[in-house]
Amino acid sequence: MDITDFTAELLGLGEPTHFEPACARLRNDLFARLAEHGFRSIALETDRVAALDGGFSHDLGEVDANRQLLKWLREYNETAEEPLAFHGFDAPTETFSAPSPRTYLEHVRDYLGLDVDIAALTGDDERWSRSEAILDPAQTPGASPEARELRVLADDLLVALHARAPRLDADWWRAKTHATAGRGLLRYHAASAVPGDRETRIARLSGVRAVLMAENLLDIRAIEARRGPTLVFSHNVHLQRTGSGAGAIVGALLGDRYAFIAGSLGHSEAIGVREPAPDTYEGRLQRGTKTWRLADVPDGRKRTDTKPERGYFGLDADLLEGATAVWHLA
């Protein structure tokens, strides 16, 4: 089995954790091979607006392989007849913080040449970005009359942008990306204003983030459809076809145009994970793997020595359901 055998227009390559450096290094090698077979873009789990200028969010700029990817893309595009594109598909949020929508909506307003005082509605940016705005429903501006007016405004800006589409120029997609990010932030803040226990509220916010991720992936495919397939690289939980994450949403809408390859890890010094038990999914994949390999979905059981505090949960039956294959790092 070879990575170039996959023909889906959106190929999801999952990683079992963000904290094993080998995952991102190998991703770079695999994307270089896919580029030789018609892939023309890659999307990472980073803020889509930041990625417009080659930036990263969620501390992913500290990952050396991510910086190396951008360097390679720039060098490749210097001589390429058809350039490769870099996208982010995440929202500009953290689990317990989200910025003000002001700058995103003002970007669209200025592109359209409108006279709208957005700052008068948002007020001080800090009232949105402070952690209390997400952690305490009583302190969030997400349910305020101004926030409701901003949500209507965000929809109006998107309508105005689509009306401008017949006169499409180079900055139209950039403006649309800012508009959807601003509207997404307003949705996130509105969800944070709904009372409930901590677990319920986290689940609600995660659900909003999943929808925003899925919308971004579908938007990216609309941009890239005429050029070639897209590799999307993210944590398994976002790309798996089961559950309610972005992968499940996109998979339901794209059908077999979306394929998910689950990421698997044997042992890792970086996150303190030892060799897996032989009868686990990872243990069965570990046999015969020197460095890494693509394999069919194995039989086995869930391992119990994972490191959830480092974002590593291990393979399980739910994750593997709907996976086309597994890429296993020994």
N, C-alpha and C positions, 0 to 999 in steps of 0.2 A: 504494500500500500504506500502511495506517495502523495504528498500534499497537493501536487499538481493534478491528481485524479479528480479532485472535487470541482464541480462545474457550477455550483450555486452562485447566483449573482451577489449574494451577501453571505460570506463565510465567517461564522463566529468561531474564533479560536479562544477557548477559555483558559484561564490560569487558576490554579488552586489557591494561590496566595499572591499578594503583591510583593512579598518580602523575600522571595527566593530569586536572586539576580539572574540565574540561568534562564528563567522563563522569558524575560524580555530580550535577553541576548539571542536566544534561539528564535524568538519571534522575528527579529530583524533578519536573520538568515532565511527564514521561511518566506517572508514577504519579498525579499530580493528574488527568490526563485519564482514566486507567483507572478512577479512583475514581468518575468520573461515569458509568461504564459497568458498575458492579457489583462492581469489585474492592474488597475490604474489608480487605486486609492486605498488608504488605510485609515481606520477610525479607532481612536483610543478612548479609554475611560477618563477623559479630561474635559474641562469646560469648553463647550463648542465656541463661544465667543473668544476666549483666550487663544484657542487653537488657530483662529483666523490669522494671527500674527506669529504663529510658531511658538506660542506660549503654553504653559501647563498650569493646572490647578491641582488641589489635593496633594501637594508636595511631590507630584510625579516628575517635576523638573529636576529633583535631586537624584533620580535614577539615571545612572550613567548611560545605560542602553537607550533610554529615551532621547537623550541629547545626541547620542551617536546616530540614532535613526534620522533625526532632523538634518544632521550634517551630511549623511549619505544621500538623503533626498535632494538636498541642495546641489550636491555634486552631480548626481544623476541627471537632474533637470537642466544643468548647464549645457549638455550636449544632446539631450533626448529630443526626438521628433515630437513625441507626445508625452508631456510631463506627468509625473506622479503627484497626487494630491494628498495632503495630510488634513485630517479632520478630528475634532473632538466630538463626542456625542453625549456628554454629560451636561447636566444643568449646573449653573454657577452656585451650587449650594453645598454645604456640609450637612451632616446629620442634624446638628443642633445650632446651625447658623445659616443665614441667607442674607445677601446684601440687599440694599434698596434697589428698586427697579428704575430709579430716576435716570441714571446715565444711559441705560439701554433704550428707554423710551425717548429720551432726548435725542439720541443718535438718529432714530427713525424720524422724529419730528423735523430735525434739521435736514435730513435727506429729502423729505417731502416739501420742505420750505413752508411749514405751517407756523402759525403764531399761537402757541399754546404754552401756558405757564405751568409746566409739569412740576417744577420744584415747589410751587405753592401747594400742590396736592400731596406731595411726598413728605414735605417738611425735612427735618434734619435726618441725614442718612443714618446716623447712629441709632435712631429709634428702631430702625429695621435690622441693622447688622448686629446689635448686641445679642448675646446668647439668650437673655431673658425673653426676647421677642419670640423665640421658638420654644423655650422651656416652660414658660408660664403663659397660658392662654389669656390671662387677664392683662398681660403687658404687651401683647402683640398688636401692631397696627393693622393686621390683616383683615379684621372684620369692621374697621372704621368706615364711616361714610365716604371719606376720601379714598380709601382703598377700593371700595365698590365703584366709585367714579373712575378710578384709574383702570379698573378691569374693563369697563365699557370703552374707555379711551384706547386701551391696548387693542381691543377688537376693531375699533374704528381705524386705527393706524394700519392694521393688517388688511382691512378692506381697501383702504386707500393705496396700499402697496400693490395689491393684486390688480387694482384698476390701472396702475402704472406699468404692469407687466408687458403690455404690447410695445412699450417704448423701453424695453429691457436694456440696462447698461451694466457696466462692470461692477457697480456698487449696489445693484438691486439685491443680490443674494446676501450681501453683508448686512444690508438694512433689514432684510427679512429675518436673518439670524438674530439680530439684536431685538427685533420685535417679538419673536417667539420666546426669547430668553426673558424679556421683561414681563410678558404675559405669564410665563411659567413661574417666575418668582412671585407674582401676585397670587397664583394658585397655591403655591407652597405656603406663603404667609397666611392665606385664608384657611388652609388646612390646619395650620398651627394654632389658629384661634378657636378651634372646636375643642371643648372640654373633654376630659377622659383620663383614665389612668395612663401611666407612663408607657406601658407595653402597647396599649391601643393606639396611643398617639404616634409612637415610633412606627408602628405598622402602617398607619394612615399616611405619614410623611414618606415612608418608603414606597408606598403605592403611587403617590404623586410623582416621586422621582422616576419610578419605572415608566410611567406614562410619558414623561418628558423625554427620557432616554429613547423610548420607542419612536416618538414623534421625530426626534432628531435623526435617528437612523433612517426612517422612511424619507425624510427630507434629503438626507445625504444621497440616498439611492436615486431620488428624483434628479439630483444634480449630476450624478455620475452614470446614469443609465446608458447614455449614448457612448460613453467612453470605455466602459469595461467593469468587471466585478470589483467588489470592495471587500477587503479583509477587515473585520472588526475584532479587536483584542480587548478583553476585559476579564474581570473575575467571573468564574463559573456561574455564580448566583445570578448575575445579570444576563447571561447569555443562554442559560438552559431553557429548553422548550417547555418544561413543566412549571407549575406554580403560576405566579402572577407578575413575574419580572418582565423586563424589556424583551428578552428573548422569546418568552411565551407570547407576548403581544405581537411582536414582529412575525414570529413563526405562524401564528394563526392567520395573519393577513397576507403573508407572502407564500405560504405553503412550501412546496419543495424548492422555491427560489431562495430559501434560507436553510443553511445547514449548520449544525453545531458540533464542534469537536471539543469534547470535554478534556480539561487539563488534569493530569495526574502526577503525583510526586511520590517517589519512593522514600528516600531519606534526604535530610537537609541540615547541614551544619548551621546555615544562616538562621534558621528558625528553631533549631534544636529538636528536630524530628529524627528518630532512629529508624532502623530497618523495619518495614512492616511485617506483620505476622503472615506466614505463607498462605493462609486461607482467605486473606482479605483481597479486595479488588486490586489494591496496589501490590500486594504480595505476589499475586498471580502474574501481574504485568512485569514485576521486577525480574522474574525468572527469564533469562535469555536477553535482558536489556543491559548493554554495556554503558551507554550514555543516555540515549533517548530513542524512542521509536513511535510510529503510528501503528495502532492495533485496533482490532475489532473490540467491541464492548465485551468485557469478560464476565464470567460468573464469579461469585465471591460474597463476602460480607463486609460491612462497614468497619473500618479500623477504629480503635478506641484510644489511640495515642496521639490524637491531633492537637493542634495548638490554636484554638478558636480566638485567643487573644491576639494572635498574629494574622487573623483572617484566614486561617487554614482549617477546613472542615472535613476534608477527605471525600472520597467518592461514596455515593449511596445509590440505592435503586431509583429514587426519585430523580436525582441529577442525571443518571445514565439513561433514563427513559427518554427516548426521542433523540439521543445523541447518535450521530452517524458513525463516529469513531472516537478513540481516545488517543491523545498524545501523552506519552508517559516519560517523565524524566527520572532516570534511576537515581 
